[in-house]
């Protein structure tokens, strides 16, 4: 079943106000932000939401899972099948989080009636557009879910018309940010390993996109050159009025960005941590323009070292209550998926 983009309608532009500036989107294609967690993606979408009036919810997390289960719902041109899919989607944690953050409660009947194309993509468009309406945003929506790194080909198939923005941050600063969070790596070895895997997956996906559908940025550019960076974003996303909007944004960006929030690894990592990280990730660091202290070279840790890092990583994760809560939620999802499979 092809997931065609939302059919063109008479509304080819959309406007929404940010303060005294009427922000006009001359292209309503979705905006998909890709990047590793703790790469500045949350800060970036907050700026896109607040000042460019693009509707972002919380991390969706469910798109790929339901894509792989679509056969359970049969022909979505049938009303019962379409309503069942919408009903199941509305039980996802994304809706609960959007209710808490934005006050969004899905209207399932309105969603059903607003689906323009009877396929999965049509349902997703209806959901994200209803959230945009709830938030008084433009009729342009976006998504940011770092967990999709390994599944970007599926995301690309779902949203072949999207504008993709790849945001990269120095992996050593990412490591400092993720360690100590229940969902992140808990030691330097796993922080480097997971960053390398995600960056390689995202780079491979980005390399296959047409030039007009990809904008590459770094977190360091956003902090160091906010106006130049947002000028590129505004042009890429086809947003008007360019000069008025950028003039409006300049004092806001200077106020809302912590321009010193980079290169922390230079003082907060030990020499041994820096060396270990770079031996694992030097190729990817250099590919994205980050200098390294070591010369290139292959790194082959011993089996005993890898076992130690694995045990330490797991043991630290087990100390977080949120880790267990998240796993309980994922177990419930798995059981729910299997029950739906049994019911046919």
N, C-alpha and C positions, 0 to 999 in steps of 0.2 A: 504494500500500500504506500503510494508516494505521499509525502508530506509537503504539499505545495505551499508556497508562501501565501499569506492572506491576499485574497483577490483584491485587485484595485477597485476603489470606490470613487465616488465623486469628491471625497475629501482627500486631497493629495498633500495638504499641509495641515499643521496643527499649531495652535498657539497656547501659551500659558505664561502667566506673569510672575517675574521675580522682582519684587519691589516695584520700581518705577519703569522697568524694562519689560516690554512685551516680547517674549522669546518665541520666535517662529521656526518651526522645523519644516524644511522643504523636502525632507525625505523621512518617511515614517517606518523604515525598516528597523528591526530590533537591533539593539546594541548589546553585544556579548563581550564581557570583560573576562579575559583569561590571564591566569597567573597563579603562582604558588601562594598558599596561605601566608599571611603576615608579610606580604610584598607591597603593602600600601593599597590594596584593592578596596578595602572598606572605606578608607579615607577618600579614595578617588570616586567611588560611586556616591558617597555623600555629597561631594561637590557637584557631580553630574545631576543628582536628584534635586538638590537645593537651588542650583543656579542655572542649569541648563534644562531643568524641568523634565528630565527623563525619569520615568517611573521605574524604580528598582524596589523589589521586595527584599526579604531576607534570602539567604542561599536556598535555591529551590530544592536541590538534592533528589527530587523524584523523577526528573525528566527521562533519564536513561532507563531507570527501572521499569517504568510503565511502557516505554517504547518496546522493551523486550517481552512484555506480557500482552501486547495488543491482540494476539491471536485469541486470547480468552474472551474478548469482547465481541468478536465476530464483526459483522458488517455494520459500520457506524452510521450508515444511511438509515438503519432501523432505529426508531425512536427509543425503544427499550434498551438497546445496547448502548446508545449514546448517553442516555440518562444514567445507566449503571456505571459507565466510565467516569462521568462527572461526579457521581456520588462517591465513588471510591477515591478519586483524586482529592475530594474535599475533606477526607479524613487525614490527609497528610500533615506532618508537623509544620510544614511551610505555612499553612493556613492559620494554625494556632499561633505561630510566631508573628505573622502579619496582623493578626487580631490584636496581639499584645502591643505591637510597635506602632501600628497605623490605624487601629480600630476597624480593620477590614473584616467583615463577615460575609462569606460568599452567599450570593442569592442563586441557588441552583436552577430555579426556573428561568431567571434572567440569563444565566449562562447558557442554558439549553437553547433559548430563543435567539441568542446573539451569535451562535456558531455559524459562520458564513460558509465554511466548507466542512463536510461531514468526514473529517479525518482527525488524527491526533493533533496535527499542527493547528487545525482550526479550533480545537478545544483549548489548546494552550494559548492561542491568541485571545480567545474570549476571556480566559481567566486573567491574563496579565493586563488586558485592557480594562476589565472590571476593577482591578486594583488601581490602575491609573485614574480611573474616574473617581474612585473612592478618595484618592489622595489629591484630587483637583490638579492633576498633572496634564501635560500634553498627551495626545494619543500615541505616544511613542514609549515603548517599554524596553527594559533591559534585564539582564541576569548576570549574576556573578556567583559562581560556585566552583572554588578551586578543586573540589573533589572530582570534577569531571575530567581532569587532565588525561587520564588513561582512556577516556571514552569520547575524546573530541571528534573522531570521525562520525559518531552517532549524532552529536550536537550539530556538526556541519551538515549532516543529511536532513536533520529536522529544520534547520534554519539556513538554507542555502543563500538566502537574500540578506543575511545579517551583515552588519558592520562589526568586525572584530577588532578589539583593542587588546594588545598583549602588553601587560605591565610587568616588568622585571625589576627585581631588587637584588643587590649584592647578597649572595647566598650566605655569607658569613654574618651579616646583620640579621638575615632571616633566621639563622640558627639561634642567635641570642634571643630573638623574639619568641620562637616556638618552644624552646626548651623551658619547661616549667608550666606548660599548658597541657591539659589532659589529652588533647587531640594531637599534640605535636610530638616530634622526636624528643627523647629524653637525654640524649648524649650527642656529642659532636659527630661520631661515626654515622649514626642514623640520620642526624640532621643533614649531613652532606649527601648521604646516599639517597634520601627521599627527595631532596632538592634537585639532584642530578637527574633522577628518573622523571620528575615532573617537568623540568626544563627541557629535557630531550623530547618528551612526548608533545609538549606544547610547540616546540620549535619545528618538529616534524609536521604537525598539523598546519602551522602558520606558513610553512614553506609551500604548501599545496594550494593556498588561497590566491585568488587573483589579486593583483596589486591594489585595485580599488577597494578591496574588502579587508584590508589589514593596516592597522596603524600600530607601530612598535614604539613604546615609551619605556623609560626607566623611572623608578621612584626617585632616583637622585636628580633626574631632569625636572620632575615635578616640583621638588623642593628647591632646587637651585635656580631654575628658570621657569617659574610658574606661569608668567604671562606668555612667554614663547611657547610653552607646552600647551596651554589652553588655546592659543591661537591656532595651533595645529589641530587640536580636537574640534574646535568650532568649524574650521574649514572642512575637515574630514567628514563630520556629521551633517554638514550642509545646514547650518543654523544661522539665522539672521536676527537682528541687524548686527553685523560683525563688530564694527568699531564701537558702537554704543554699548554693546554687551561686554566687550573686553575692557572698556573704560570703567564700566560698572563693577567688573570682577576684580580689578587690580587691588583696591584696598581690602576687599574681602579675602582674597587669596593670601595676601601678606599677613592678614590677621589670623587666618584659620590654619595655616600650615606651619609646622615646627621645622624651620629650615636647618636646624642643627641635628636632625634625626637621621644621620647617616655616618658611616665609617666608625661606628662604635666598636666594631671588632678590633680595631687597632689598639684600643686601650683595655677592653673588657675581656678579650680572649688571651689566654696564656700562650707563650710561644709554641708549646706542644700542641695546643688545640688548633692554632692557626696552621701549623704544619700538617696535622692530620687532615683537617678540612681541605686544604689546598691540594694535597696529594690525591684526594678522591675527586675533587671538583675543578681542577685547574682548567681543563678543556672548556667546560661550560662557562666558567668565570671569564676566561679570555674571549670566548665567543661573543659575550655580551659587553665587552669593553672594560672589564674589571682587571686591574693589575693583580699579580700574584707575587709573593715573596720567594717562591721556590721555582726552580727550573722544572720544565716538564719532565715527567717520568711516570712509568707505570707503578701502580700501588697494588700489591698483593698481600693482604693481611693473612696471618696464619689462621687456621681453623679454630685454634684456641682463643685467639683474639676476637674473632667474629662471634664465638659462643658467649664470651664474656659480655660483649657489647649488647648482644641480643637479650641476655638475661637481665642486665642492668636496665635496658630500655623497658622491658616488660615489668620488672619489679617496681620501677618508678611510676609507671602508668597505673599500676594496681593501687597506688596510694591515693588516687583522686576519686572522690565520690562521683563527680560528673562522668568519669570514665565508665563507671558501672551503670549509671543512669542511661548513658548513651547506648551501652550494649544491651540493656534491657529493652530500650526502644527498638533497636535493630532486630532483636529476637522477636519482638511483637510483630514487626513488619514481615519477617520471614514466615512466621506462623500464619499471619493474615494472608500472605500471598499463596501459601499452600492450601489454605481453606478455600480461597477463591478458585484455585485450580481444581480442587475436588468437586466444587459445586458446578464446575463447567462454565 
